[in-house]
Amino acid sequence: MTALIVARNHAVAALADIALVAVPDNTIRILRIAGLDGVFTIHPDLDTATTHGPGAGAKP
């Protein structure tokens, strides 16, 4: 989780964003518990992540 947060902070500093794709259910559960499901855009699959615009992914 620390690596994800550090990567996101670097992305934000570079005026970019990070999206998570095809995240396993148990990992999504951990992200929810930590309150990070609202911090990261989460896409159910690569097709959804690449065919919809930035931030268009579904949050589980």
Secondary structure, DSSP 8 states (H G I E B T S, - for coil): -HHHHHHHHHHHHTT---EEES--HHHHHHHHHHT-TTTSEEESSHHHHHHS-TT-S---
